[in-house]
Amino acid sequence: MSDPSWLILRLEAPLLAFGGVTIDHIGVTRDFPAQSMLAGLLANALGFERTDWDKIQSLQDRLVFAARRDRGDEMSPMTDVQNAWLEKNSGWTTRETLEGRSEANYPHRRRRDYHMDARVMVALRLEPAEQQPDFDALAAVLERPARPLFIGRKPCLPSAPMLLPGRVTAPDAYTALLAIAGEPNATPKKMRALWPQGEGPETGENVWRMIDLPDLRNWRTGLHGGTRRIVEGTVFAPEIAA
């Protein structure tokens, strides 16, 4: 059996947000994208609606990915304190429709953390590979998405095309990360990475820890949907891109 093909995404923007567990009005950001976030990003590119929860759930269930932080580890997250006065009156949405609120007028305050000027590389595939949408369908919509794409939160607009050209063939997610070149003119270095259990080494000097990560979502209810076992460690880019 031949090795699977992997799509390579470049998540790079002035601000990135990889939402973690939100408590009260505080929205933290993790160091790596959540499985649910990537499922939502792909669903947005495909043009799925929120009511298509079964399709989005299928994407999340099929998704296998690994991620590597090329840039941004040296900075602390930026915290944005947001204050707004929400009124019951209707207002226009980005989809050119009117939307109202059933609640009375009230003040709204929240905090949101963001990574600044970060670059995270992602290698992903869908399993089973023959089910739709497949590799080619995802590659096509990432080049010409049905709607504008953002990285975690709507203010986080990508500063470069997300999809890198071509495809990587590798037996597992960790090996796929090793095939991605580093940043242009950057000093070669070990970079922090994350990959699923069973998709790379689980012991050795490049492995830091194994944890149960709560990054799954029940798309029918919109609530947290469980954990998955992942490995955190380091990888080294094979070469620096010209």
C-alpha positions in Angstrom: 0.0 0.0 0.0 1.4 3.4 -1.0 1.9 6.2 1.6 -1.0 8.7 2.0 -0.8 12.2 0.5 -0.9 15.3 2.8 -2.1 18.8 2.2 0.3 21.4 3.6 -1.2 24.6 5.1 0.6 27.7 6.1 -1.2 29.5 8.9 0.5 32.9 8.9 -1.0 36.3 9.8 -0.4 39.4 11.9 -2.8 37.8 14.5 -3.6 34.1 15.0 -6.0 32.5 17.4 -6.1 28.8 18.3 -9.0 28.8 20.8 -8.7 26.7 23.9 -11.2 26.1 26.7 -13.1 29.3 27.3 -14.0 30.2 30.9 -16.5 33.0 31.5 -15.5 35.9 29.2 -11.8 34.9 28.8 -10.9 33.4 25.5 -7.4 31.9 25.6 -5.4 30.7 22.6 -3.4 27.5 22.4 -0.1 27.2 20.7 -1.5 24.9 18.0 -4.7 24.7 16.0 -7.5 22.5 17.4 -9.0 19.7 15.4 -12.3 21.4 15.6 -10.8 24.7 14.3 -9.4 23.0 11.3 -12.6 21.2 10.6 -14.4 24.6 10.8 -11.9 26.2 8.4 -12.3 23.4 5.9 -16.1 23.5 6.2 -16.0 27.3 5.6 -13.9 26.8 2.5 -16.4 24.2 1.3 -19.3 26.5 1.9 -21.0 24.4 4.5 -23.6 26.1 6.8 -23.9 25.8 10.5 -26.9 23.6 10.0 -24.8 21.1 8.0 -23.5 19.8 11.3 -23.4 16.2 10.1 -21.0 17.2 7.3 -18.8 19.2 9.6 -18.8 16.4 12.1 -17.7 14.0 9.4 -14.8 16.3 8.5 -13.6 16.5 12.1 -13.9 12.7 12.5 -11.8 12.1 9.4 -9.2 14.7 10.0 -5.6 13.6 10.8 -3.0 16.4 11.2 0.3 17.5 12.6 1.4 21.1 13.3 4.7 22.9 13.7 5.5 26.3 15.0 8.0 28.0 12.7 7.7 31.5 14.2 6.1 33.2 17.2 7.3 31.1 20.2 9.5 34.0 21.4 6.5 36.3 21.9 3.8 36.3 24.6 0.2 36.3 23.4 -1.5 39.7 23.0 -4.7 40.2 25.0 -7.5 42.2 23.5 -10.1 43.6 25.9 -13.3 44.1 24.0 -16.2 46.3 25.2 -19.5 46.7 23.4 -23.0 47.9 24.0 -25.4 45.4 22.4 -28.8 46.6 21.5 -32.0 44.7 20.7 -32.4 46.5 17.4 -31.7 44.6 14.2 -28.4 45.0 12.4 -26.9 43.9 9.1 -24.7 40.8 9.0 -21.8 40.1 6.7 -24.2 38.0 4.7 -26.4 41.0 3.9 -29.3 39.9 6.1 -30.9 41.5 9.0 -30.3 39.9 12.4 -31.9 40.9 15.7 -31.6 40.0 19.4 -34.3 38.8 21.7 -32.5 40.1 24.8 -32.7 43.6 26.1 -29.9 46.1 25.7 -26.8 45.2 27.7 -23.0 45.9 28.0 -20.8 43.1 26.8 -17.1 42.7 27.8 -14.7 39.9 27.0 -11.0 39.2 26.6 -9.4 37.4 23.7 -5.7 36.2 23.4 -3.9 36.3 20.0 -0.5 35.2 18.7 1.3 38.0 17.0 3.2 37.6 13.7 3.2 33.8 14.0 3.7 31.1 11.4 2.4 27.5 11.9 2.7 24.8 9.3 0.1 22.0 9.2 0.2 18.7 7.4 -3.3 17.1 7.1 -5.2 14.3 5.4 -8.7 12.9 5.6 -9.2 9.2 6.5 -10.7 7.4 4.7 -9.1 9.1 1.8 -11.7 8.0 -0.9 -14.7 9.5 0.9 -15.9 12.9 -0.3 -14.6 15.5 0.1 -11.3 14.0 -0.9 -7.7 15.4 -1.3 -8.4 17.0 -4.7 -11.7 18.6 -3.5 -10.0 20.2 -0.4 -7.1 21.4 -2.5 -9.5 23.1 -4.9 -11.6 24.9 -2.3 -8.6 26.0 -0.3 -7.3 27.8 -3.5 -10.8 29.2 -4.3 -12.8 29.0 -1.1 -16.6 29.5 -1.0 -16.2 32.2 1.6 -13.3 34.3 3.0 -11.1 32.2 5.3 -9.8 33.3 8.7 -7.5 31.6 11.2 -9.4 30.9 14.4 -11.3 34.2 14.7 -12.6 36.6 12.1 -10.0 39.3 12.6 -7.2 36.8 11.9 -7.0 37.1 8.1 -4.1 35.2 6.5 -1.2 37.2 5.1 -0.3 34.6 2.5 -2.1 31.8 0.6 -2.8 29.0 3.1 -2.3 26.1 0.7 1.2 25.3 -0.4 1.5 24.0 -4.0 2.0 20.3 -4.6 1.5 17.4 -2.1 3.7 15.6 0.4 3.6 11.8 0.5 4.5 10.3 3.9 3.6 7.3 6.0 2.5 9.4 9.0 1.9 12.9 10.2 5.3 13.3 11.9 7.2 12.4 8.7 5.0 14.7 6.7 6.1 17.6 9.0 9.8 16.7 8.4 9.2 17.1 4.6 8.1 20.8 5.0 10.9 23.3 4.4 11.5 26.1 6.9 11.1 29.8 6.5 13.2 31.7 3.9 16.5 33.0 5.3 15.8 31.6 8.8 18.4 29.9 10.9 17.8 26.2 11.0 16.5 25.1 14.5 14.4 22.6 16.3 10.7 23.7 16.3 7.9 22.7 18.6 5.4 20.4 17.1 2.3 18.3 17.8 1.1 15.1 16.2 -1.6 12.4 17.0 -0.7 9.2 18.9 0.2 6.6 16.4 1.3 9.1 13.8 4.9 9.5 14.9 7.4 8.7 17.7 6.1 8.3 21.2 9.4 8.1 23.0 12.9 9.5 22.4 14.7 12.8 22.7 12.3 14.6 20.3 9.2 13.7 22.5 8.3 16.0 25.4 4.9 14.6 26.6 1.7 12.8 25.7 -1.6 14.3 26.8 -5.3 14.0 26.2 -6.2 17.2 24.4 -9.8 18.6 24.6 -10.0 20.0 21.1 -13.0 18.1 19.7 -16.5 19.5 19.2 -20.0 18.1 19.0 -21.2 20.1 15.9 -24.8 19.2 16.5 -24.9 20.9 19.9 -22.0 23.3 19.4 -20.4 22.1 22.6 -17.2 20.4 23.6 -17.1 16.9 22.2 -14.3 15.0 23.9 -10.5 14.6 23.9 -7.9 12.9 21.7 -4.4 11.6 22.6 -1.6 13.7 21.1 2.2 13.9 21.3 4.1 17.2 21.8 7.8 17.4 20.9 10.2 18.9 18.4 11.0 18.5 14.7 13.8 19.9 12.5 13.1 21.3 9.0 15.1 19.4 6.4 16.2 22.6 4.6 15.4 26.3 4.4 13.3 27.4 1.5 15.0 29.6 -1.0 
